[in-house]
Amino acid sequence: MQSAKVRYEYTVNGVHFAGKRLSPFYVSATGTKMAKWQKGGILRHGDDRVTVFYNPSRPHKAYLVIPTITTILSLCALYVSAALILWYGL
């Protein structure tokens, strides 16, 4: 199984935080294409700077990639399909 692992530091109103979540969804799959696809959504600014998305009321919760509606619907469809296959397959 492959998954993308990240680690980053950021500052909000003078308070330093460290994060390790790529997106709100944890995705693990076989092969390296999924991990590369996950990391492809990171907005990079030079060699070592990236855009960090965080909740202003809870700045300790941060991600590097905000999922699109297409990604959310695709993951929901995948989970529903897996559940149906397991339900009717057993």
Buried (B, 14 or more C-beta within 10 A) or exposed (E): EBEBEBEBEBEEEEEEBEBEBBBEEEBEEEEEEBBEEBBEBBEEEEEEEBEBBBEEEEBEEBBBBEBEEEBEEEEEEEEEEEEEEEEEEE
